[in-house]
Amino acid sequence: MRLEEINSVKKLKSIIAQWNDLIYESKTATPFQSPEWILNWWYQFGNDHLRVITVYNSENKLIALAPLFLYEVHGEKTLSFIGSGISDYLDIIIKNGYETQVLNSLYKYFQHNQHQYSIIDLQEVKKDSILLTIKNDKLTSVHITQLSRCPYLILPNSSDEFITHIASKKLRKNIRRGIKYLEKNKSMVSMEIADDNTFEVFMDDLIKVHTKRWKNKGMNGVLSEDKVKKFHLCSGREMVRNNRLLLYRFSCEEKVCAAFYILVHNDCAYGYISGFDANFENVSIGSVCLYLAMKDLIAKGFRVFDFLRGEEDYKYSWGAKNRVNHQIILTSGVN
């Protein structure tokens, strides 16, 4: 087993093909570890201290990738995951069956390079990550705490039975009433999914409805910062091309009424950004359109819808259960 530290974007881009293969060979990977997400995060928010750790087996095949970087605050150097802040799940990517071997090698690497940083701060680590098995020893102090809760929903096998699986009776009623009202008034909702040619227009519509909704609440949405907006415009286009993003746009009465930015990987869909026109709120347009999007996801074979970070009430009305993320802090045990 061989470890290699990558310090340049050029070198990192040279292994994208192997990186993509690795994502599908790992049972814990998410779209937040994809090349499109990681590289575009680096372009917008990174610095000059890339510290991506790659691990190869005896056949020189990539079996693990730890997307890390080094930054300094008040004189304290910290090693953290690339993607921090805007990513709901962060982790190393490991080929199935190599988890323990890779963790042991990475742990030795961390201890050998302790002189480079004061602290290792790993945030938004999923509960099934091998990183949560790291223990204290005489050289390293490990502190693990709960951080965020990500509600997720198990989807039924058939889209026809989905409405009966929704937990809240009130939500079921609102969805049925909204659809009935729209049908009665011949205001059917049309659904479209962006491709490479329509991505920019659909993204612009999402930004508009998302921003307007949050401004009406007197708050800023997640797309209020220019760097974040540029990140999603760049990463989103690449993810649409590579089938890692479904960008839904819904229209009613020739107006965009809702949009959803949904990342996908294997059988899981991740609801990252949404927006809807408050002018249609009397027909529960946000719930109706999300219901239609979920039905489409079920028909496409997705079995989990992850609402991601945040414990908003509406997520639980669908029947979502919590998944808890953790923060892992490693510091030198030798002072």
Contacts in CASP RR format, 6 or more apart in sequence:
PFRMAT RR
TARGET T0000
AUTHOR 0000-0000-0000
METHOD contacts of the structure
MODEL  1
MRLEEINSVKKLKSIIAQWNDLIYESKTATPFQSPEWILNWWYQFGNDHL
RVITVYNSENKLIALAPLFLYEVHGEKTLSFIGSGISDYLDIIIKNGYET
QVLNSLYKYFQHNQHQYSIIDLQEVKKDSILLTIKNDKLTSVHITQLSRC
PYLILPNSSDEFITHIASKKLRKNIRRGIKYLEKNKSMVSMEIADDNTFE
VFMDDLIKVHTKRWKNKGMNGVLSEDKVKKFHLCSGREMVRNNRLLLYRF
SCEEKVCAAFYILVHNDCAYGYISGFDANFENVSIGSVCLYLAMKDLIAK
GFRVFDFLRGEEDYKYSWGAKNRVNHQIILTSGVN
1 55 0 8 1.000
1 56 0 8 1.000
1 57 0 8 1.000
1 58 0 8 1.000
1 63 0 8 1.000
1 101 0 8 1.000
1 102 0 8 1.000
1 105 0 8 1.000
2 55 0 8 1.000
2 56 0 8 1.000
2 60 0 8 1.000
3 53 0 8 1.000
3 54 0 8 1.000
3 55 0 8 1.000
3 56 0 8 1.000
3 105 0 8 1.000
3 106 0 8 1.000
3 109 0 8 1.000
4 53 0 8 1.000
4 54 0 8 1.000
4 55 0 8 1.000
4 56 0 8 1.000
5 51 0 8 1.000
5 52 0 8 1.000
5 53 0 8 1.000
5 54 0 8 1.000
6 12 0 8 1.000
6 15 0 8 1.000
6 50 0 8 1.000
6 51 0 8 1.000
6 52 0 8 1.000
6 53 0 8 1.000
6 54 0 8 1.000
7 50 0 8 1.000
7 51 0 8 1.000
7 52 0 8 1.000
8 50 0 8 1.000
9 39 0 8 1.000
9 42 0 8 1.000
9 50 0 8 1.000
12 39 0 8 1.000
12 50 0 8 1.000
12 52 0 8 1.000
13 35 0 8 1.000
13 39 0 8 1.000
15 54 0 8 1.000
15 62 0 8 1.000
16 35 0 8 1.000
18 61 0 8 1.000
18 62 0 8 1.000
19 35 0 8 1.000
19 62 0 8 1.000
19 65 0 8 1.000
19 93 0 8 1.000
20 34 0 8 1.000
20 35 0 8 1.000
20 242 0 8 1.000
21 62 0 8 1.000
22 29 0 8 1.000
22 62 0 8 1.000
22 63 0 8 1.000
22 64 0 8 1.000
22 65 0 8 1.000
22 93 0 8 1.000
22 95 0 8 1.000
23 29 0 8 1.000
23 33 0 8 1.000
23 34 0 8 1.000
23 93 0 8 1.000
23 265 0 8 1.000
24 266 0 8 1.000
25 95 0 8 1.000
25 96 0 8 1.000
26 93 0 8 1.000
26 94 0 8 1.000
26 95 0 8 1.000
26 96 0 8 1.000
27 96 0 8 1.000
27 128 0 8 1.000
28 91 0 8 1.000
28 93 0 8 1.000
28 94 0 8 1.000
28 126 0 8 1.000
28 128 0 8 1.000
28 129 0 8 1.000
28 130 0 8 1.000
29 91 0 8 1.000
29 93 0 8 1.000
29 265 0 8 1.000
30 89 0 8 1.000
30 91 0 8 1.000
30 126 0 8 1.000
30 263 0 8 1.000
30 265 0 8 1.000
30 268 0 8 1.000
30 270 0 8 1.000
31 37 0 8 1.000
31 239 0 8 1.000
31 244 0 8 1.000
31 245 0 8 1.000
31 263 0 8 1.000
31 264 0 8 1.000
31 265 0 8 1.000
31 270 0 8 1.000
32 83 0 8 1.000
32 87 0 8 1.000
32 88 0 8 1.000
32 89 0 8 1.000
32 90 0 8 1.000
32 263 0 8 1.000
33 65 0 8 1.000
33 67 0 8 1.000
33 89 0 8 1.000
33 90 0 8 1.000
33 91 0 8 1.000
33 93 0 8 1.000
34 239 0 8 1.000
34 242 0 8 1.000
34 244 0 8 1.000
34 265 0 8 1.000
36 235 0 8 1.000
36 236 0 8 1.000
36 238 0 8 1.000
36 239 0 8 1.000
36 242 0 8 1.000
36 244 0 8 1.000
37 83 0 8 1.000
37 87 0 8 1.000
37 235 0 8 1.000
37 239 0 8 1.000
38 67 0 8 1.000
38 82 0 8 1.000
38 83 0 8 1.000
40 231 0 8 1.000
40 234 0 8 1.000
40 235 0 8 1.000
40 238 0 8 1.000
41 82 0 8 1.000
41 83 0 8 1.000
41 86 0 8 1.000
41 87 0 8 1.000
41 231 0 8 1.000
41 235 0 8 1.000
42 50 0 8 1.000
42 69 0 8 1.000
42 82 0 8 1.000
43 231 0 8 1.000
43 234 0 8 1.000
44 227 0 8 1.000
44 228 0 8 1.000
44 230 0 8 1.000
44 231 0 8 1.000
44 234 0 8 1.000
45 83 0 8 1.000
45 227 0 8 1.000
45 231 0 8 1.000
46 69 0 8 1.000
46 82 0 8 1.000
47 69 0 8 1.000
47 70 0 8 1.000
47 71 0 8 1.000
49 69 0 8 1.000
49 70 0 8 1.000
49 71 0 8 1.000
50 69 0 8 1.000
50 82 0 8 1.000
51 68 0 8 1.000
51 69 0 8 1.000
51 70 0 8 1.000
51 79 0 8 1.000
52 65 0 8 1.000
52 66 0 8 1.000
52 67 0 8 1.000
52 68 0 8 1.000
52 69 0 8 1.000
52 82 0 8 1.000
53 64 0 8 1.000
53 65 0 8 1.000
53 66 0 8 1.000
53 68 0 8 1.000
53 92 0 8 1.000
53 106 0 8 1.000
53 109 0 8 1.000
54 62 0 8 1.000
54 64 0 8 1.000
54 65 0 8 1.000
54 66 0 8 1.000
55 62 0 8 1.000
55 63 0 8 1.000
55 64 0 8 1.000
55 65 0 8 1.000
55 98 0 8 1.000
55 102 0 8 1.000
55 105 0 8 1.000
55 106 0 8 1.000
56 62 0 8 1.000
56 63 0 8 1.000
57 63 0 8 1.000
57 98 0 8 1.000
62 95 0 8 1.000
63 94 0 8 1.000
63 95 0 8 1.000
63 98 0 8 1.000
63 102 0 8 1.000
64 92 0 8 1.000
64 93 0 8 1.000
64 94 0 8 1.000
64 95 0 8 1.000
64 98 0 8 1.000
64 102 0 8 1.000
64 106 0 8 1.000
65 92 0 8 1.000
65 93 0 8 1.000
66 92 0 8 1.000
66 93 0 8 1.000
66 106 0 8 1.000
67 81 0 8 1.000
67 82 0 8 1.000
67 83 0 8 1.000
67 92 0 8 1.000
67 93 0 8 1.000
68 79 0 8 1.000
68 80 0 8 1.000
68 81 0 8 1.000
68 82 0 8 1.000
69 79 0 8 1.000
69 80 0 8 1.000
69 81 0 8 1.000
69 82 0 8 1.000
70 77 0 8 1.000
70 78 0 8 1.000
70 79 0 8 1.000
70 116 0 8 1.000
70 117 0 8 1.000
71 77 0 8 1.000
71 78 0 8 1.000
71 80 0 8 1.000
72 78 0 8 1.000
76 118 0 8 1.000
76 119 0 8 1.000
77 116 0 8 1.000
77 117 0 8 1.000
77 118 0 8 1.000
77 119 0 8 1.000
78 117 0 8 1.000
78 118 0 8 1.000
78 119 0 8 1.000
78 120 0 8 1.000
78 121 0 8 1.000
79 110 0 8 1.000
79 116 0 8 1.000
79 117 0 8 1.000
79 119 0 8 1.000
79 120 0 8 1.000
79 121 0 8 1.000
80 120 0 8 1.000
80 121 0 8 1.000
80 122 0 8 1.000
80 123 0 8 1.000
81 87 0 8 1.000
81 90 0 8 1.000
81 91 0 8 1.000
81 122 0 8 1.000
81 123 0 8 1.000
81 124 0 8 1.000
83 90 0 8 1.000
84 90 0 8 1.000
84 123 0 8 1.000
84 124 0 8 1.000
85 123 0 8 1.000
85 124 0 8 1.000
86 222 0 8 1.000
86 228 0 8 1.000
86 231 0 8 1.000
87 124 0 8 1.000
88 124 0 8 1.000
88 148 0 8 1.000
88 150 0 8 1.000
88 270 0 8 1.000
88 272 0 8 1.000
88 306 0 8 1.000
88 308 0 8 1.000
88 309 0 8 1.000
88 325 0 8 1.000
89 124 0 8 1.000
89 125 0 8 1.000
89 126 0 8 1.000
89 150 0 8 1.000
89 325 0 8 1.000
90 122 0 8 1.000
90 123 0 8 1.000
90 124 0 8 1.000
90 125 0 8 1.000
91 125 0 8 1.000
91 126 0 8 1.000
91 129 0 8 1.000
91 131 0 8 1.000
92 102 0 8 1.000
92 106 0 8 1.000
92 129 0 8 1.000
92 130 0 8 1.000
92 131 0 8 1.000
94 102 0 8 1.000
94 103 0 8 1.000
94 130 0 8 1.000
99 130 0 8 1.000
100 130 0 8 1.000
102 130 0 8 1.000
103 130 0 8 1.000
103 131 0 8 1.000
103 133 0 8 1.000
103 134 0 8 1.000
107 134 0 8 1.000
107 140 0 8 1.000
110 120 0 8 1.000
110 140 0 8 1.000
110 330 0 8 1.000
111 139 0 8 1.000
111 140 0 8 1.000
114 139 0 8 1.000
114 140 0 8 1.000
114 332 0 8 1.000
118 331 0 8 1.000
118 332 0 8 1.000
119 329 0 8 1.000
119 330 0 8 1.000
119 331 0 8 1.000
120 328 0 8 1.000
120 329 0 8 1.000
120 330 0 8 1.000
120 331 0 8 1.000
121 327 0 8 1.000
121 328 0 8 1.000
121 329 0 8 1.000
122 131 0 8 1.000
122 327 0 8 1.000
122 328 0 8 1.000
122 329 0 8 1.000
122 330 0 8 1.000
123 147 0 8 1.000
123 325 0 8 1.000
123 327 0 8 1.000
124 147 0 8 1.000
124 148 0 8 1.000
124 309 0 8 1.000
124 325 0 8 1.000
124 327 0 8 1.000
125 131 0 8 1.000
125 132 0 8 1.000
125 147 0 8 1.000
125 325 0 8 1.000
125 326 0 8 1.000
125 327 0 8 1.000
125 328 0 8 1.000
126 323 0 8 1.000
126 325 0 8 1.000
127 323 0 8 1.000
127 324 0 8 1.000
127 325 0 8 1.000
127 326 0 8 1.000
129 326 0 8 1.000
131 328 0 8 1.000
132 144 0 8 1.000
132 326 0 8 1.000
132 328 0 8 1.000
134 142 0 8 1.000
134 144 0 8 1.000
134 328 0 8 1.000
134 330 0 8 1.000
135 142 0 8 1.000
136 142 0 8 1.000
138 333 0 8 1.000
138 334 0 8 1.000
139 332 0 8 1.000
139 333 0 8 1.000
139 334 0 8 1.000
140 330 0 8 1.000
140 331 0 8 1.000
140 332 0 8 1.000
140 333 0 8 1.000
141 330 0 8 1.000
141 331 0 8 1.000
141 332 0 8 1.000
141 333 0 8 1.000
142 328 0 8 1.000
142 329 0 8 1.000
142 330 0 8 1.000
143 328 0 8 1.000
143 329 0 8 1.000
143 330 0 8 1.000
143 331 0 8 1.000
144 326 0 8 1.000
144 327 0 8 1.000
144 328 0 8 1.000
144 329 0 8 1.000
145 326 0 8 1.000
145 327 0 8 1.000
146 324 0 8 1.000
146 325 0 8 1.000
146 326 0 8 1.000
146 327 0 8 1.000
147 324 0 8 1.000
147 325 0 8 1.000
147 326 0 8 1.000
147 327 0 8 1.000
148 309 0 8 1.000
148 310 0 8 1.000
148 324 0 8 1.000
148 325 0 8 1.000
149 309 0 8 1.000
149 310 0 8 1.000
149 311 0 8 1.000
149 322 0 8 1.000
149 323 0 8 1.000
149 324 0 8 1.000
149 325 0 8 1.000
150 306 0 8 1.000
150 307 0 8 1.000
150 308 0 8 1.000
150 309 0 8 1.000
150 310 0 8 1.000
150 322 0 8 1.000
150 323 0 8 1.000
150 324 0 8 1.000
150 325 0 8 1.000
151 306 0 8 1.000
151 307 0 8 1.000
151 310 0 8 1.000
151 311 0 8 1.000
151 315 0 8 1.000
151 316 0 8 1.000
151 320 0 8 1.000
151 321 0 8 1.000
151 322 0 8 1.000
151 323 0 8 1.000
152 304 0 8 1.000
152 305 0 8 1.000
152 306 0 8 1.000
152 307 0 8 1.000
152 320 0 8 1.000
152 321 0 8 1.000
152 322 0 8 1.000
152 323 0 8 1.000
153 304 0 8 1.000
153 305 0 8 1.000
153 306 0 8 1.000
153 307 0 8 1.000
153 315 0 8 1.000
153 318 0 8 1.000
153 319 0 8 1.000
153 320 0 8 1.000
153 321 0 8 1.000
154 303 0 8 1.000
154 304 0 8 1.000
154 321 0 8 1.000
155 162 0 8 1.000
155 165 0 8 1.000
155 294 0 8 1.000
155 297 0 8 1.000
155 298 0 8 1.000
155 302 0 8 1.000
155 303 0 8 1.000
155 304 0 8 1.000
155 305 0 8 1.000
156 162 0 8 1.000
156 165 0 8 1.000
156 298 0 8 1.000
157 298 0 8 1.000
157 303 0 8 1.000
158 298 0 8 1.000
159 295 0 8 1.000
159 296 0 8 1.000
159 298 0 8 1.000
159 299 0 8 1.000
162 291 0 8 1.000
162 294 0 8 1.000
162 295 0 8 1.000
162 298 0 8 1.000
163 172 0 8 1.000
163 175 0 8 1.000
163 176 0 8 1.000
163 291 0 8 1.000
164 172 0 8 1.000
166 172 0 8 1.000
166 175 0 8 1.000
166 291 0 8 1.000
166 317 0 8 1.000
166 318 0 8 1.000
166 319 0 8 1.000
167 316 0 8 1.000
167 317 0 8 1.000
167 318 0 8 1.000
167 319 0 8 1.000
168 317 0 8 1.000
168 318 0 8 1.000
168 319 0 8 1.000
170 317 0 8 1.000
171 287 0 8 1.000
171 317 0 8 1.000
171 318 0 8 1.000
174 284 0 8 1.000
174 287 0 8 1.000
175 284 0 8 1.000
175 287 0 8 1.000
175 288 0 8 1.000
175 291 0 8 1.000
177 283 0 8 1.000
177 284 0 8 1.000
178 283 0 8 1.000
178 284 0 8 1.000
178 285 0 8 1.000
178 288 0 8 1.000
179 288 0 8 1.000
181 283 0 8 1.000
182 188 0 8 1.000
182 189 0 8 1.000
182 252 0 8 1.000
182 283 0 8 1.000
182 288 0 8 1.000
187 252 0 8 1.000
187 253 0 8 1.000
188 252 0 8 1.000
189 250 0 8 1.000
189 251 0 8 1.000
189 252 0 8 1.000
189 257 0 8 1.000
189 285 0 8 1.000
189 288 0 8 1.000
189 289 0 8 1.000
189 292 0 8 1.000
190 250 0 8 1.000
190 251 0 8 1.000
190 252 0 8 1.000
191 248 0 8 1.000
191 249 0 8 1.000
191 250 0 8 1.000
191 289 0 8 1.000
191 292 0 8 1.000
191 293 0 8 1.000
191 296 0 8 1.000
192 198 0 8 1.000
192 202 0 8 1.000
192 248 0 8 1.000
192 249 0 8 1.000
192 250 0 8 1.000
192 251 0 8 1.000
193 246 0 8 1.000
193 247 0 8 1.000
193 248 0 8 1.000
193 249 0 8 1.000
193 296 0 8 1.000
194 201 0 8 1.000
194 202 0 8 1.000
194 203 0 8 1.000
194 240 0 8 1.000
194 247 0 8 1.000
194 248 0 8 1.000
194 249 0 8 1.000
195 240 0 8 1.000
196 237 0 8 1.000
196 240 0 8 1.000
196 241 0 8 1.000
199 236 0 8 1.000
199 237 0 8 1.000
199 240 0 8 1.000
199 247 0 8 1.000
200 233 0 8 1.000
200 237 0 8 1.000
202 247 0 8 1.000
202 249 0 8 1.000
202 259 0 8 1.000
203 232 0 8 1.000
203 233 0 8 1.000
203 236 0 8 1.000
203 247 0 8 1.000
205 249 0 8 1.000
205 256 0 8 1.000
205 259 0 8 1.000
206 247 0 8 1.000
206 249 0 8 1.000
206 259 0 8 1.000
206 260 0 8 1.000
206 261 0 8 1.000
206 273 0 8 1.000
206 275 0 8 1.000
207 223 0 8 1.000
207 229 0 8 1.000
208 256 0 8 1.000
209 256 0 8 1.000
209 257 0 8 1.000
209 258 0 8 1.000
209 259 0 8 1.000
209 275 0 8 1.000
209 276 0 8 1.000
209 277 0 8 1.000
210 221 0 8 1.000
210 222 0 8 1.000
210 223 0 8 1.000
210 259 0 8 1.000
210 273 0 8 1.000
210 274 0 8 1.000
210 275 0 8 1.000
211 221 0 8 1.000
211 223 0 8 1.000
211 224 0 8 1.000
212 277 0 8 1.000
212 278 0 8 1.000
213 275 0 8 1.000
213 276 0 8 1.000
213 277 0 8 1.000
213 278 0 8 1.000
214 220 0 8 1.000
214 221 0 8 1.000
214 224 0 8 1.000
216 278 0 8 1.000
222 228 0 8 1.000
222 273 0 8 1.000
223 229 0 8 1.000
223 232 0 8 1.000
223 273 0 8 1.000
232 261 0 8 1.000
232 273 0 8 1.000
236 245 0 8 1.000
236 247 0 8 1.000
239 245 0 8 1.000
239 263 0 8 1.000
240 247 0 8 1.000
243 264 0 8 1.000
244 263 0 8 1.000
244 264 0 8 1.000
244 265 0 8 1.000
245 261 0 8 1.000
245 262 0 8 1.000
245 263 0 8 1.000
245 264 0 8 1.000
246 260 0 8 1.000
246 262 0 8 1.000
246 264 0 8 1.000
246 269 0 8 1.000
246 297 0 8 1.000
247 259 0 8 1.000
247 260 0 8 1.000
247 261 0 8 1.000
247 262 0 8 1.000
248 258 0 8 1.000
248 259 0 8 1.000
248 260 0 8 1.000
248 262 0 8 1.000
248 289 0 8 1.000
248 293 0 8 1.000
248 296 0 8 1.000
249 256 0 8 1.000
249 258 0 8 1.000
249 259 0 8 1.000
250 256 0 8 1.000
250 257 0 8 1.000
250 258 0 8 1.000
250 259 0 8 1.000
250 285 0 8 1.000
250 289 0 8 1.000
250 292 0 8 1.000
250 293 0 8 1.000
251 257 0 8 1.000
252 280 0 8 1.000
252 285 0 8 1.000
255 277 0 8 1.000
256 277 0 8 1.000
257 276 0 8 1.000
257 277 0 8 1.000
257 280 0 8 1.000
257 285 0 8 1.000
257 286 0 8 1.000
257 289 0 8 1.000
258 274 0 8 1.000
258 275 0 8 1.000
258 276 0 8 1.000
258 277 0 8 1.000
258 280 0 8 1.000
258 285 0 8 1.000
258 286 0 8 1.000
258 289 0 8 1.000
258 290 0 8 1.000
259 274 0 8 1.000
259 275 0 8 1.000
259 276 0 8 1.000
260 271 0 8 1.000
260 273 0 8 1.000
260 274 0 8 1.000
260 275 0 8 1.000
260 289 0 8 1.000
260 290 0 8 1.000
260 293 0 8 1.000
261 271 0 8 1.000
261 272 0 8 1.000
261 273 0 8 1.000
261 274 0 8 1.000
262 269 0 8 1.000
262 270 0 8 1.000
262 271 0 8 1.000
262 272 0 8 1.000
262 293 0 8 1.000
262 297 0 8 1.000
263 269 0 8 1.000
263 270 0 8 1.000
263 271 0 8 1.000
263 272 0 8 1.000
264 270 0 8 1.000
264 302 0 8 1.000
267 301 0 8 1.000
267 302 0 8 1.000
267 303 0 8 1.000
267 304 0 8 1.000
268 302 0 8 1.000
268 303 0 8 1.000
268 304 0 8 1.000
268 305 0 8 1.000
268 306 0 8 1.000
269 297 0 8 1.000
269 302 0 8 1.000
269 304 0 8 1.000
269 305 0 8 1.000
269 306 0 8 1.000
270 306 0 8 1.000
270 308 0 8 1.000
271 305 0 8 1.000
271 306 0 8 1.000
271 307 0 8 1.000
271 308 0 8 1.000
272 308 0 8 1.000
274 286 0 8 1.000
274 290 0 8 1.000
275 286 0 8 1.000
276 285 0 8 1.000
276 286 0 8 1.000
276 289 0 8 1.000
277 285 0 8 1.000
280 286 0 8 1.000
287 314 0 8 1.000
294 305 0 8 1.000
297 305 0 8 1.000
305 318 0 8 1.000
306 323 0 8 1.000
307 315 0 8 1.000
307 318 0 8 1.000
307 320 0 8 1.000
309 325 0 8 1.000
311 322 0 8 1.000
END
